[in-house]
Amino acid sequence: MQENQNKMKISLNKVPQVTMFFWIIKVLCTTVGETFADFINFNIGLGLTLTTIIMGVAFFIALFFQFKANKYVPAIYWVTVVLISVFGTLVTDNLTDNMGVPLEVSTAVFSVLLGLTFLFWYLSEKTLSIHSIFTRKREVFYWLTILFTFALGTAVGDLYSEQLGFGYLNTGIGVVIIIALVFLAYKFLKLDGVLAFWIAYILTRPLGASLGDYLSQPKVNGGLGIGTTVTSVIFLIAILAIIVFLAVSKIDTNAKSDIVETNQSKANKKHVLTQTIVVLVIFLVVGIGGYNWRSNNIASQGAAEQATLAGQLYDFVKIENDMLNAVNKNDFASAKKGADNLEHQWDTQEPKLRKIDSSTWIKIDGTIDSVLAAVRSSKPDVNQSKTALTNSLSVLKGANKSTSKSSASQTTLSGQLNDFPKIENDILNALNKNDFASAKKGADELEHQWDTQEPMLRKIDGATWTKIDGTIDVVLAAVRSSNPDVNKCKTALNNSLSTINAANK
């Protein structure tokens, strides 16, 4: 009788068996989850919040059908995994980008939530094996665990790859090494199978994300430049092919060792508990130790000596000004190249800048996300792109203004010219609309501000001031002409902006 009940439970198990195909498709699902979220967020331009809502609804619809099924159905199960990978990733991204929650806090919170889920699951069901998901309660625990593993994997992956500056490729290699060590411990040191499974499951999230970013990101960002669209399509086709193979072969429904594994776990509770504690201690020591080492290393490079981001953001102002000029010319090919450069430079500088002033960094990061989404949209809107760029430039320049150094102690004009690029960009925008009345008002403002600050600026660096003054004179003459020529005005403004931005670095 007991044997018949066991066979019935196995036949109704709602999740697949752990085979080589399980891990392959798991990594593929995680990868496509990362790239597809970026595709919707940036390429289509829906933004992070709307993308999260859409993917959340899609996930819960898929989860409804998963719960409704009375056995493991490959198509339903793996579609749910793809969607929960996207949704779990977006949960962490929203906490970080929209709510300003530090990745360290997200990592700690999701670690606790995942640990509590495992604890309550075990206390209720006496097993954490995925080979025993044949009741509604266990299935609820299972999918809640999966959600937290993706959210935690996102937080940990972003913390080390972005904030601590290890990069996606290096982070991915590190994850592969850890997974390999876990496998060796399982094979040769008798590490509990269920414990080994959940460690690997959590780690495949940053592994898949690293793979996705490496393939999709532009070459300037250290990727292969395939793009989120092509990468998503390639992996979706691969996932579909494996799902069809699994559905036909039923290779992942063969459950020879389910009951044995569960019984073994019950017979070795103390041994498994000891292993779990040892593994947790190792991960805490290595994780926290690595975090502190990297943070101290960043601080030793001088970033921690800064109290603000003042003087650290000149390159980003220049990149966004160049993008704004491209958008004004409806040259979105150049604007998108600028977006790639902006993202690369921002990600590269993240460890240093975030260490200096995390709250301001998060604020700027949000405006840059808006710029990337607007410019990279499949059908970019000129006004929306301009608004995003103008807003981001305003925040960047505000953070970049020097408040700790008096101008008298300056030996260069670096950091003293922040107002002039804005005035000239406003004039350039007016010219692109053939609004010469506004352009001439801008010229008046430019002349007034330049003359007002002449004594201070000329005293700091007379030679550079004279050079800039010459370009501004050309701008004023071109814009104030009785019959102003648009191209001549634009050339004068672009030349002046280039000179001012170079001096302002």
Secondary structure as GFF3:
##gff-version 3
##sequence-region A 1 505
A	DSSP	alpha_helix	2	11	.	.	.	ID=ss1
A	DSSP	alpha_helix	20	38	.	.	.	ID=ss2
A	DSSP	pi_helix	39	43	.	.	.	ID=ss3
A	DSSP	alpha_helix	47	68	.	.	.	ID=ss4
A	DSSP	alpha_helix	74	93	.	.	.	ID=ss5
A	DSSP	pi_helix	94	98	.	.	.	ID=ss6
A	DSSP	alpha_helix	103	125	.	.	.	ID=ss7
A	DSSP	three_ten_helix	130	132	.	.	.	ID=ss8
A	DSSP	alpha_helix	136	158	.	.	.	ID=ss9
A	DSSP	pi_helix	159	163	.	.	.	ID=ss10
A	DSSP	alpha_helix	168	188	.	.	.	ID=ss11
A	DSSP	alpha_helix	193	216	.	.	.	ID=ss12
A	DSSP	three_ten_helix	219	221	.	.	.	ID=ss13
A	DSSP	alpha_helix	228	249	.	.	.	ID=ss14
A	DSSP	three_ten_helix	251	253	.	.	.	ID=ss15
A	DSSP	alpha_helix	258	267	.	.	.	ID=ss16
A	DSSP	alpha_helix	269	300	.	.	.	ID=ss17
A	DSSP	three_ten_helix	303	305	.	.	.	ID=ss18
A	DSSP	alpha_helix	314	328	.	.	.	ID=ss19
A	DSSP	alpha_helix	332	356	.	.	.	ID=ss20
A	DSSP	alpha_helix	358	375	.	.	.	ID=ss21
A	DSSP	alpha_helix	382	400	.	.	.	ID=ss22
A	DSSP	three_ten_helix	407	409	.	.	.	ID=ss23
A	DSSP	alpha_helix	419	432	.	.	.	ID=ss24
A	DSSP	alpha_helix	436	460	.	.	.	ID=ss25
A	DSSP	alpha_helix	462	479	.	.	.	ID=ss26
A	DSSP	alpha_helix	486	504	.	.	.	ID=ss27
###
